[in-house]
Amino acid sequence: MEQNSAWKRDARLCGQIQSAAGSVMANIAEGFVRRSNK
């Protein structure tokens, strides 16, 4: 039972890391577009 809850905690962390990575890529792309339009 304890291992199962540890896996769920790790799975949630994995999802958060994937979401953060997507946000970073989106922010870089947005900054690139803003800079190239000036």
PyMOL Python script that loads the backbone (N, CA, C, O; Angstrom):
from pymol import cmd

cmd.read_pdbstr("""\
ATOM      1  N   MET A   1       0.827  -1.194   0.000  1.00  0.00           N
ATOM      2  CA  MET A   1       0.000   0.000   0.000  1.00  0.00           C
ATOM      3  C   MET A   1       0.870   1.255   0.000  1.00  0.00           C
ATOM      4  O   MET A   1       0.581   2.220  -0.708  1.00  0.00           O
ATOM      5  N   GLU A   2       1.918   1.235   0.785  1.00  0.00           N
ATOM      6  CA  GLU A   2       2.786   2.407   0.845  1.00  0.00           C
ATOM      7  C   GLU A   2       3.462   2.667  -0.499  1.00  0.00           C
ATOM      8  O   GLU A   2       3.629   3.820  -0.897  1.00  0.00           O
ATOM      9  N   GLN A   3       3.851   1.600  -1.198  1.00  0.00           N
ATOM     10  CA  GLN A   3       4.478   1.765  -2.504  1.00  0.00           C
ATOM     11  C   GLN A   3       3.498   2.366  -3.505  1.00  0.00           C
ATOM     12  O   GLN A   3       3.894   3.166  -4.352  1.00  0.00           O
ATOM     13  N   ASN A   4       2.240   1.993  -3.418  1.00  0.00           N
ATOM     14  CA  ASN A   4       1.234   2.512  -4.331  1.00  0.00           C
ATOM     15  C   ASN A   4       1.082   4.022  -4.167  1.00  0.00           C
ATOM     16  O   ASN A   4       1.017   4.742  -5.163  1.00  0.00           O
ATOM     17  N   SER A   5       1.025   4.511  -2.938  1.00  0.00           N
ATOM     18  CA  SER A   5       0.884   5.949  -2.721  1.00  0.00           C
ATOM     19  C   SER A   5       2.149   6.684  -3.153  1.00  0.00           C
ATOM     20  O   SER A   5       2.073   7.817  -3.629  1.00  0.00           O
ATOM     21  N   ALA A   6       3.311   6.049  -2.992  1.00  0.00           N
ATOM     22  CA  ALA A   6       4.554   6.665  -3.459  1.00  0.00           C
ATOM     23  C   ALA A   6       4.534   6.785  -4.982  1.00  0.00           C
ATOM     24  O   ALA A   6       4.986   7.793  -5.525  1.00  0.00           O
ATOM     25  N   TRP A   7       4.023   5.781  -5.670  1.00  0.00           N
ATOM     26  CA  TRP A   7       3.938   5.830  -7.131  1.00  0.00           C
ATOM     27  C   TRP A   7       3.012   6.955  -7.582  1.00  0.00           C
ATOM     28  O   TRP A   7       3.325   7.675  -8.531  1.00  0.00           O
ATOM     29  N   LYS A   8       1.871   7.109  -6.904  1.00  0.00           N
ATOM     30  CA  LYS A   8       0.952   8.187  -7.259  1.00  0.00           C
ATOM     31  C   LYS A   8       1.611   9.542  -7.067  1.00  0.00           C
ATOM     32  O   LYS A   8       1.426  10.442  -7.885  1.00  0.00           O
ATOM     33  N   ARG A   9       2.370   9.695  -6.008  1.00  0.00           N
ATOM     34  CA  ARG A   9       3.062  10.954  -5.751  1.00  0.00           C
ATOM     35  C   ARG A   9       4.079  11.211  -6.859  1.00  0.00           C
ATOM     36  O   ARG A   9       4.195  12.340  -7.335  1.00  0.00           O
ATOM     37  N   ASP A  10       4.818  10.181  -7.277  1.00  0.00           N
ATOM     38  CA  ASP A  10       5.794  10.337  -8.345  1.00  0.00           C
ATOM     39  C   ASP A  10       5.111  10.626  -9.679  1.00  0.00           C
ATOM     40  O   ASP A  10       5.617  11.423 -10.469  1.00  0.00           O
ATOM     41  N   ALA A  11       3.978   9.994  -9.938  1.00  0.00           N
ATOM     42  CA  ALA A  11       3.254  10.229 -11.185  1.00  0.00           C
ATOM     43  C   ALA A  11       2.774  11.676 -11.252  1.00  0.00           C
ATOM     44  O   ALA A  11       2.820  12.299 -12.313  1.00  0.00           O
ATOM     45  N   ARG A  12       2.318  12.207 -10.134  1.00  0.00           N
ATOM     46  CA  ARG A  12       1.877  13.599 -10.092  1.00  0.00           C
ATOM     47  C   ARG A  12       3.057  14.535 -10.345  1.00  0.00           C
ATOM     48  O   ARG A  12       2.928  15.520 -11.072  1.00  0.00           O
ATOM     49  N   LEU A  13       4.204  14.227  -9.745  1.00  0.00           N
ATOM     50  CA  LEU A  13       5.405  15.026  -9.958  1.00  0.00           C
ATOM     51  C   LEU A  13       5.813  14.984 -11.425  1.00  0.00           C
ATOM     52  O   LEU A  13       6.198  16.003 -11.998  1.00  0.00           O
ATOM     53  N   CYS A  14       5.729  13.819 -12.023  1.00  0.00           N
ATOM     54  CA  CYS A  14       6.058  13.671 -13.438  1.00  0.00           C
ATOM     55  C   CYS A  14       5.151  14.551 -14.296  1.00  0.00           C
ATOM     56  O   CYS A  14       5.621  15.204 -15.228  1.00  0.00           O
ATOM     57  N   GLY A  15       3.873  14.572 -13.992  1.00  0.00           N
ATOM     58  CA  GLY A  15       2.935  15.422 -14.722  1.00  0.00           C
ATOM     59  C   GLY A  15       3.240  16.895 -14.544  1.00  0.00           C
ATOM     60  O   GLY A  15       3.127  17.673 -15.491  1.00  0.00           O
ATOM     61  N   GLN A  16       3.626  17.284 -13.343  1.00  0.00           N
ATOM     62  CA  GLN A  16       3.970  18.684 -13.084  1.00  0.00           C
ATOM     63  C   GLN A  16       5.216  19.088 -13.859  1.00  0.00           C
ATOM     64  O   GLN A  16       5.290  20.198 -14.387  1.00  0.00           O
ATOM     65  N   ILE A  17       6.189  18.197 -13.927  1.00  0.00           N
ATOM     66  CA  ILE A  17       7.418  18.488 -14.672  1.00  0.00           C
ATOM     67  C   ILE A  17       7.113  18.627 -16.158  1.00  0.00           C
ATOM     68  O   ILE A  17       7.641  19.521 -16.820  1.00  0.00           O
ATOM     69  N   GLN A  18       6.263  17.748 -16.687  1.00  0.00           N
ATOM     70  CA  GLN A  18       5.895  17.835 -18.103  1.00  0.00           C
ATOM     71  C   GLN A  18       5.151  19.133 -18.390  1.00  0.00           C
ATOM     72  O   GLN A  18       5.383  19.766 -19.421  1.00  0.00           O
ATOM     73  N   SER A  19       4.269  19.531 -17.497  1.00  0.00           N
ATOM     74  CA  SER A  19       3.524  20.772 -17.666  1.00  0.00           C
ATOM     75  C   SER A  19       4.458  21.975 -17.626  1.00  0.00           C
ATOM     76  O   SER A  19       4.324  22.899 -18.429  1.00  0.00           O
ATOM     77  N   ALA A  20       5.396  21.963 -16.698  1.00  0.00           N
ATOM     78  CA  ALA A  20       6.353  23.065 -16.581  1.00  0.00           C
ATOM     79  C   ALA A  20       7.227  23.157 -17.828  1.00  0.00           C
ATOM     80  O   ALA A  20       7.515  24.255 -18.304  1.00  0.00           O
ATOM     81  N   ALA A  21       7.648  22.016 -18.355  1.00  0.00           N
ATOM     82  CA  ALA A  21       8.472  22.012 -19.561  1.00  0.00           C
ATOM     83  C   ALA A  21       7.699  22.601 -20.737  1.00  0.00           C
ATOM     84  O   ALA A  21       8.261  23.351 -21.536  1.00  0.00           O
ATOM     85  N   GLY A  22       6.434  22.271 -20.845  1.00  0.00           N
ATOM     86  CA  GLY A  22       5.600  22.836 -21.906  1.00  0.00           C
ATOM     87  C   GLY A  22       5.441  24.335 -21.747  1.00  0.00           C
ATOM     88  O   GLY A  22       5.452  25.066 -22.738  1.00  0.00           O
ATOM     89  N   SER A  23       5.295  24.802 -20.524  1.00  0.00           N
ATOM     90  CA  SER A  23       5.166  26.236 -20.270  1.00  0.00           C
ATOM     91  C   SER A  23       6.451  26.966 -20.638  1.00  0.00           C
ATOM     92  O   SER A  23       6.407  28.053 -21.215  1.00  0.00           O
ATOM     93  N   VAL A  24       7.588  26.378 -20.309  1.00  0.00           N
ATOM     94  CA  VAL A  24       8.876  26.992 -20.643  1.00  0.00           C
ATOM     95  C   VAL A  24       9.001  27.136 -22.155  1.00  0.00           C
ATOM     96  O   VAL A  24       9.390  28.194 -22.649  1.00  0.00           O
ATOM     97  N   MET A  25       8.674  26.082 -22.887  1.00  0.00           N
ATOM     98  CA  MET A  25       8.775  26.141 -24.349  1.00  0.00           C
ATOM     99  C   MET A  25       7.826  27.190 -24.923  1.00  0.00           C
ATOM    100  O   MET A  25       8.187  27.908 -25.856  1.00  0.00           O
ATOM    101  N   ALA A  26       6.628  27.282 -24.380  1.00  0.00           N
ATOM    102  CA  ALA A  26       5.665  28.270 -24.864  1.00  0.00           C
ATOM    103  C   ALA A  26       6.154  29.683 -24.582  1.00  0.00           C
ATOM    104  O   ALA A  26       6.003  30.566 -25.426  1.00  0.00           O
ATOM    105  N   ASN A  27       6.735  29.910 -23.415  1.00  0.00           N
ATOM    106  CA  ASN A  27       7.241  31.234 -23.072  1.00  0.00           C
ATOM    107  C   ASN A  27       8.422  31.630 -23.948  1.00  0.00           C
ATOM    108  O   ASN A  27       8.535  32.791 -24.341  1.00  0.00           O
ATOM    109  N   ILE A  28       9.293  30.691 -24.255  1.00  0.00           N
ATOM    110  CA  ILE A  28      10.421  30.977 -25.148  1.00  0.00           C
ATOM    111  C   ILE A  28       9.905  31.335 -26.535  1.00  0.00           C
ATOM    112  O   ILE A  28      10.380  32.295 -27.143  1.00  0.00           O
ATOM    113  N   ALA A  29       8.943  30.578 -27.039  1.00  0.00           N
ATOM    114  CA  ALA A  29       8.379  30.857 -28.361  1.00  0.00           C
ATOM    115  C   ALA A  29       7.701  32.221 -28.379  1.00  0.00           C
ATOM    116  O   ALA A  29       7.841  32.968 -29.347  1.00  0.00           O
ATOM    117  N   GLU A  30       6.974  32.552 -27.328  1.00  0.00           N
ATOM    118  CA  GLU A  30       6.298  33.849 -27.262  1.00  0.00           C
ATOM    119  C   GLU A  30       7.318  34.979 -27.243  1.00  0.00           C
ATOM    120  O   GLU A  30       7.134  35.988 -27.924  1.00  0.00           O
ATOM    121  N   GLY A  31       8.381  34.825 -26.480  1.00  0.00           N
ATOM    122  CA  GLY A  31       9.428  35.848 -26.436  1.00  0.00           C
ATOM    123  C   GLY A  31      10.110  36.003 -27.775  1.00  0.00           C
ATOM    124  O   GLY A  31      10.453  37.119 -28.164  1.00  0.00           O
ATOM    125  N   PHE A  32      10.316  34.908 -28.492  1.00  0.00           N
ATOM    126  CA  PHE A  32      10.940  34.963 -29.808  1.00  0.00           C
ATOM    127  C   PHE A  32      10.057  35.732 -30.782  1.00  0.00           C
ATOM    128  O   PHE A  32      10.557  36.548 -31.556  1.00  0.00           O
ATOM    129  N   VAL A  33       8.748  35.483 -30.752  1.00  0.00           N
ATOM    130  CA  VAL A  33       7.816  36.171 -31.646  1.00  0.00           C
ATOM    131  C   VAL A  33       7.785  37.660 -31.322  1.00  0.00           C
ATOM    132  O   VAL A  33       7.809  38.487 -32.233  1.00  0.00           O
ATOM    133  N   ARG A  34       7.734  38.007 -30.060  1.00  0.00           N
ATOM    134  CA  ARG A  34       7.702  39.423 -29.673  1.00  0.00           C
ATOM    135  C   ARG A  34       8.969  40.142 -30.113  1.00  0.00           C
ATOM    136  O   ARG A  34       8.906  41.276 -30.588  1.00  0.00           O
ATOM    137  N   ARG A  35      10.111  39.495 -29.959  1.00  0.00           N
ATOM    138  CA  ARG A  35      11.378  40.129 -30.306  1.00  0.00           C
ATOM    139  C   ARG A  35      11.523  40.291 -31.813  1.00  0.00           C
ATOM    140  O   ARG A  35      12.093  41.284 -32.264  1.00  0.00           O
ATOM    141  N   SER A  36      11.026  39.349 -32.600  1.00  0.00           N
ATOM    142  CA  SER A  36      11.200  39.404 -34.047  1.00  0.00           C
ATOM    143  C   SER A  36      10.224  40.373 -34.718  1.00  0.00           C
ATOM    144  O   SER A  36      10.422  40.729 -35.879  1.00  0.00           O
ATOM    145  N   ASN A  37       9.169  40.808 -34.008  1.00  0.00           N
ATOM    146  CA  ASN A  37       8.212  41.744 -34.597  1.00  0.00           C
ATOM    147  C   ASN A  37       8.609  43.202 -34.403  1.00  0.00           C
ATOM    148  O   ASN A  37       7.950  44.090 -34.944  1.00  0.00           O
ATOM    149  N   LYS A  38       9.660  43.468 -33.653  1.00  0.00           N
ATOM    150  CA  LYS A  38      10.060  44.865 -33.398  1.00  0.00           C
ATOM    151  C   LYS A  38      10.862  45.430 -34.530  1.00  0.00           C
ATOM    152  O   LYS A  38      11.275  46.588 -34.476  1.00  0.00           O
TER     153      LYS A  38
END
""", "prot")
cmd.dss("prot")
cmd.show_as("cartoon", "prot")
cmd.util.cbc("prot")
cmd.orient("prot")
